[in-house]
Amino acid sequence: MGKITTAYIGLGSNLGSREESIKSALTMLAEADNTTVTRVSKLIETAPLGDAGQPEYLNGVAEVKTSLSAAALHKMLIDIETSLGRVREKKWSPRIIDMDLLLFGGEIINSPDLTVPHPQMHLRSFVLKGLCELNGELLHPVLKESMNKLAQRLCGGDFMLNPTLPQLVSVAGIIGVGKTTLTKKLSNLLDCKFILEPYDANPFLPDVYAGKKELALDSQLFFLTGRIEQLNHNTLSAGHIAVSDYIFYKELIYADLTLTAEQLKLYKRIYQPLVSKIAEPVLVIYLQDSPRSCLERIHRRNRPYEQKIKPQFLEALSRGYDRLFADWKSSPLIGLSISDFNYMDDANVERLANQVKSYVAVQTSSVIPTKAGIQLFL
């Protein structure tokens, strides 16, 4: 008998007797030579990806020990699917049984017939939930993160890579946390466009920070119109990465803190119809640090109009961001505490950039812009 490898197999069915189909597949797997089924997660019901008109799935994950190669195990899974009546039609079509080789030890395989780890497993809560049940501390061989951490990034959501959409990565966090520095570093490593908030171009901002509330609405509308131009579908290219040093939805956090009740009412009337024009981020990176540390950075960089920012304002901003991301399901969300992630360390940022590549879908037929430092001050 050859080397024994621990592998993980994703199980799914949304046609016929779903549970019976999964049990039959597991029985055939257990009875096969050179392979032992050691554990199986609970089966959970999930909505289908792709065609929403399909029946719901039952999904689970099996842990197996095998002396087979990854290719041989993969062939066995296909043979079991076929013997149980699996018909391969278009992608995301309903199926009586689905068996995906998720992980094969710590191996990374990229061949015409097999990719391991499964290339989108980190985007599927229904897969990660089963893996976490079996071994939450198991590391993803490419992303180098535990299944528990990868599951936290999805907040229970399931996502697909879609190269027909702009691949916007938004870096979020309070003033002074380091968003712009990280954005520029990521865009350089990813060889893509970066989009910066036009702080210095806002003529109303110094007066607002100085306490002139009557200009707060002007300031917010300046930012709103600029962001609509920067992040709309016509500005960003489908299948191309762009990294922004803000997330559009911070607009309402700032509006709630800076506008009077009447100003806020008017602002929301203007804001709501414009939201549909914005490209949704495919990934959000949420940088977090204490308001005190952020205020120290603000003082060090010494922008005159920021020197009157109070700790209480940063604390309120921090609470606003925490509320925004408490149940975020619009995209994967990578939360990074500055106490654990030093963005001044190039090795840390390079590791993050390599992870970002697994959350974006770049059009392979198109050429990604090679100039990284594109600033859009509108």
C-alpha positions in Angstrom: 0.0 0.0 0.0 1.3 3.4 -0.9 1.3 6.7 1.0 -1.9 7.4 2.9 -3.4 10.9 2.2 -6.3 12.6 3.9 -8.6 14.1 1.3 -11.9 16.1 1.6 -14.8 15.6 -0.8 -17.7 18.0 -1.2 -21.1 16.2 -1.6 -24.3 17.7 -3.1 -27.6 16.7 -4.5 -30.7 18.6 -5.6 -32.7 16.0 -7.7 -34.7 13.0 -6.6 -34.1 11.6 -3.1 -31.2 13.8 -2.2 -30.2 12.2 1.1 -30.4 8.7 -0.4 -28.2 9.7 -3.3 -25.5 11.1 -1.0 -25.7 8.0 1.2 -25.3 5.8 -1.9 -22.3 7.8 -3.1 -20.7 7.5 0.4 -21.3 3.7 0.4 -19.7 3.2 -3.0 -16.8 5.4 -1.9 -16.4 3.4 1.4 -16.5 0.1 -0.5 -13.8 1.1 -3.0 -10.3 -0.3 -2.8 -7.6 1.8 -1.2 -10.0 4.4 0.2 -11.7 4.7 3.6 -14.4 7.2 4.6 -13.4 8.3 8.1 -15.9 11.1 8.8 -18.9 12.9 7.3 -20.2 16.3 8.2 -23.9 17.0 8.8 -25.9 17.6 5.6 -27.3 21.1 5.3 -29.9 22.5 2.8 -28.6 25.4 0.7 -29.9 27.6 -2.1 -28.6 26.8 -5.6 -25.9 28.9 -7.2 -26.5 30.2 -10.7 -30.1 29.3 -11.7 -32.3 30.3 -8.8 -35.2 28.3 -10.3 -33.6 25.0 -9.3 -34.6 22.9 -6.2 -32.5 23.4 -3.1 -29.4 21.3 -2.4 -28.4 19.0 0.3 -24.6 19.6 0.9 -22.0 18.0 3.1 -18.3 17.1 3.3 -16.6 13.7 3.7 -13.1 13.1 5.0 -11.4 10.1 3.4 -8.1 8.3 3.8 -6.7 7.0 0.5 -3.6 5.5 -1.0 -4.7 6.6 -4.5 -3.3 9.5 -6.3 -5.4 12.7 -6.6 -6.0 11.9 -10.2 -7.2 8.4 -9.5 -9.4 9.5 -6.6 -10.9 12.2 -8.9 -11.6 9.6 -11.6 -13.3 7.4 -9.0 -15.6 10.2 -7.9 -16.6 10.8 -11.6 -17.3 7.1 -12.0 -19.5 7.0 -8.9 -21.4 10.1 -10.1 -22.0 8.4 -13.5 -23.1 5.1 -12.0 -25.7 7.0 -9.9 -27.2 8.7 -12.9 -25.4 12.0 -13.0 -25.9 13.8 -16.3 -23.5 16.5 -17.2 -25.2 19.4 -18.8 -24.5 23.1 -18.7 -22.6 24.6 -15.7 -24.8 25.0 -12.5 -27.4 22.6 -13.9 -29.3 20.4 -11.4 -27.7 17.1 -10.5 -28.6 13.9 -8.7 -25.2 13.8 -7.2 -22.1 16.0 -7.1 -18.8 14.9 -5.7 -16.0 17.5 -5.7 -12.4 16.8 -4.6 -11.8 19.8 -2.4 -8.5 19.1 -0.8 -5.9 16.3 -1.2 -3.5 16.6 1.7 -1.6 19.8 1.3 -1.1 19.3 -2.5 -1.6 22.1 -5.0 -2.6 20.6 -8.4 -3.2 22.6 -11.6 -3.8 20.3 -14.5 -6.2 20.4 -17.5 -8.4 17.8 -15.7 -8.1 18.7 -12.0 -7.5 21.8 -9.8 -6.8 21.2 -6.1 -7.7 22.9 -3.8 -11.1 23.3 -5.5 -10.7 26.8 -7.0 -13.9 28.3 -5.5 -14.3 26.4 -2.2 -13.2 29.4 -0.2 -16.3 31.3 -1.6 -18.8 28.7 -0.5 -20.1 28.8 3.1 -21.9 25.5 2.6 -18.5 23.8 1.8 -16.6 25.7 4.5 -19.2 24.9 7.1 -18.7 21.1 6.5 -14.9 21.5 6.6 -15.1 23.5 9.8 -17.2 20.8 11.4 -14.6 18.2 10.5 -11.4 20.2 11.0 -11.7 23.9 11.4 -8.0 24.5 11.9 -7.1 22.8 8.6 -5.1 25.2 6.4 -6.0 26.0 2.8 -2.8 25.1 0.9 -2.9 28.2 -1.3 -4.5 30.9 0.9 -2.6 29.6 4.0 -5.6 30.4 6.2 -7.7 28.0 8.4 -11.1 26.9 7.3 -12.5 28.8 10.3 -11.0 32.0 9.2 -12.1 31.5 5.6 -15.6 30.8 6.7 -15.7 34.0 8.8 -14.9 36.0 5.7 -18.2 34.9 4.1 -20.6 35.6 7.0 -22.7 32.7 5.8 -22.9 33.9 2.2 -22.0 32.0 -1.0 -20.3 33.7 -3.9 -19.2 33.1 -7.5 -16.3 34.5 -9.5 -17.8 36.5 -12.3 -15.4 38.1 -14.9 -18.3 40.0 -16.6 -18.3 42.4 -13.6 -15.8 45.0 -12.5 -13.4 43.4 -10.1 -13.5 46.2 -7.4 -11.6 45.6 -4.2 -12.5 48.2 -1.6 -10.3 48.9 1.4 -12.4 50.3 4.3 -11.7 51.7 7.7 -11.7 54.9 9.7 -9.6 58.0 9.0 -5.9 57.4 9.7 -6.0 53.6 9.7 -3.8 53.3 6.6 -6.3 52.6 3.8 -4.5 54.7 1.2 -1.1 53.2 1.9 -2.4 49.7 1.7 -4.4 50.5 -1.5 -1.3 51.8 -3.3 0.8 48.8 -2.2 -1.9 46.3 -3.3 -2.4 48.0 -6.7 1.3 47.9 -7.4 1.5 44.2 -6.6 -1.7 43.4 -8.5 -0.6 45.6 -11.4 -4.0 47.4 -11.5 -5.7 50.7 -11.2 -6.1 52.4 -7.8 -8.9 54.8 -6.9 -8.3 57.3 -4.1 -10.8 59.4 -2.2 -10.5 63.0 -3.3 -10.0 64.4 0.2 -7.6 67.2 -0.8 -9.9 68.3 -3.6 -13.0 68.9 -1.4 -13.2 72.6 -0.8 -15.7 72.3 2.0 -13.9 69.7 4.1 -11.6 72.1 6.1 -14.6 74.2 7.2 -16.6 71.2 8.1 -13.8 69.8 10.3 -13.6 73.3 11.8 -17.2 73.0 12.9 -19.2 74.8 10.2 -22.1 72.4 10.0 -23.9 74.5 7.5 -21.4 73.3 4.9 -21.6 69.6 5.8 -24.2 68.9 3.2 -22.1 70.6 0.5 -19.1 68.4 1.6 -21.1 65.2 1.5 -22.6 65.9 -1.9 -19.1 66.7 -3.2 -17.9 63.3 -2.1 -21.1 61.6 -3.3 -20.9 62.9 -6.8 -17.2 62.2 -7.0 -17.7 58.6 -5.9 -20.5 58.1 -8.4 -18.1 59.1 -11.1 -15.2 56.9 -9.8 -17.1 53.7 -9.0 -19.9 53.6 -11.7 -20.1 50.7 -14.1 -19.0 52.8 -17.0 -15.8 53.9 -15.3 -14.7 50.4 -14.1 -13.9 47.7 -16.7 -15.4 44.2 -16.5 -12.9 41.6 -15.6 -10.2 44.1 -14.5 -9.1 44.7 -11.0 -9.3 48.1 -9.3 -8.5 48.8 -5.7 -10.2 51.8 -3.9 -9.2 53.3 -0.6 -12.8 53.6 0.5 -16.1 51.7 0.3 -19.1 53.6 -1.2 -21.4 52.7 1.7 -19.4 54.7 4.2 -21.4 57.6 2.7 -24.3 57.1 5.1 -21.9 56.6 8.1 -20.5 60.1 7.6 -23.8 61.6 6.7 -25.3 60.4 9.9 -22.5 61.9 11.9 -22.1 65.2 10.2 -25.5 66.3 8.9 -28.5 67.9 10.7 -31.8 66.0 10.5 -33.0 68.2 7.7 -29.8 67.9 5.7 -29.8 64.1 6.2 -33.3 63.9 4.9 -32.4 65.8 1.7 -29.2 63.9 1.3 -30.9 60.5 1.4 -33.3 61.6 -1.3 -30.4 62.3 -3.5 -28.3 59.3 -2.4 -30.9 56.5 -2.9 -31.4 56.7 -6.7 -27.7 56.8 -7.3 -26.8 53.6 -5.4 -27.7 51.4 -8.4 -25.1 53.1 -10.5 -22.3 51.9 -8.3 -20.2 48.7 -9.0 -20.4 46.5 -6.0 -17.1 45.4 -4.6 -16.2 41.7 -5.2 -14.0 41.9 -2.0 -13.8 44.2 1.0 -10.7 44.5 3.2 -11.6 46.1 6.5 -8.6 47.6 8.3 -9.1 48.1 12.0 -7.2 49.9 14.7 -8.0 51.8 17.8 -9.2 55.4 17.3 -6.3 56.6 19.6 -3.7 55.0 17.2 -5.4 56.4 14.2 -5.5 59.9 15.7 -1.7 59.7 16.3 -1.2 58.9 12.6 -3.5 61.8 11.6 -1.3 64.1 13.7 1.9 62.7 12.2 0.8 63.2 8.6 -0.2 66.7 9.6 -2.9 67.7 7.1 -4.0 71.0 8.5 -7.7 70.5 8.1 -7.5 67.1 10.0 -5.9 68.5 13.1 -9.2 69.4 14.6 -10.6 65.9 14.4 -11.7 64.7 17.8 -11.3 61.2 19.3 -15.0 61.0 19.8 -15.6 61.5 16.1 -13.2 58.6 15.3 -14.9 56.4 17.9 -18.3 57.1 16.3 -16.9 56.3 12.9 -15.5 53.0 14.2 -18.9 52.0 15.6 -20.5 52.9 12.2 -18.1 50.7 10.3 -18.6 47.9 12.8 -22.4 48.1 12.2 -21.9 48.2 8.5 -19.9 45.0 8.5 -21.6 43.2 11.3 -23.7 41.1 8.9 -22.1 42.0 5.6 -23.1 39.6 2.9 -22.6 41.6 -0.3 -19.1 40.1 -0.9 -16.3 38.3 1.0 -14.9 40.5 3.8 -11.3 40.2 5.0 -11.0 41.8 8.4 -7.5 42.9 9.4 -6.5 44.2 12.8 -3.4 46.4 12.6 -2.1 44.7 15.8 -1.8 41.5 13.7 -1.3 42.9 10.2 1.5 45.4 9.6 0.8 46.9 6.2 4.3 48.5 6.3 5.8 45.0 6.1 6.0 44.2 2.3 5.9 40.5 3.0 2.5 40.9 4.8 1.1 42.9 1.9 2.4 40.5 -0.7 0.7 37.6 1.1 -2.5 39.6 1.2 -2.2 40.5 -2.5 -1.8 36.8 -3.4 -5.0 36.0 -1.4 -6.9 38.8 -3.2 -6.2 37.0 -6.5 -8.3 34.1 -5.3 -11.3 36.4 -4.8 -11.3 38.2 -8.1 -12.1 37.0 -11.6 -9.9 38.5 -14.3 -10.8 38.1 -17.9 -8.0 36.0 -19.4 -8.7 37.2 -22.9 -8.1 40.8 -21.9 -4.9 42.6 -21.0 -4.9 44.1 -17.5 -3.7 47.7 -17.5 0.0 47.7 -16.6 0.2 51.1 -15.1 -0.6 50.8 -11.4 -0.7 54.4 -10.2 -3.9 55.8 -11.8 -5.5 58.3 -9.5 -9.0 59.6 -10.2 -9.5 62.9 -8.6 -12.9 64.0 -10.0 
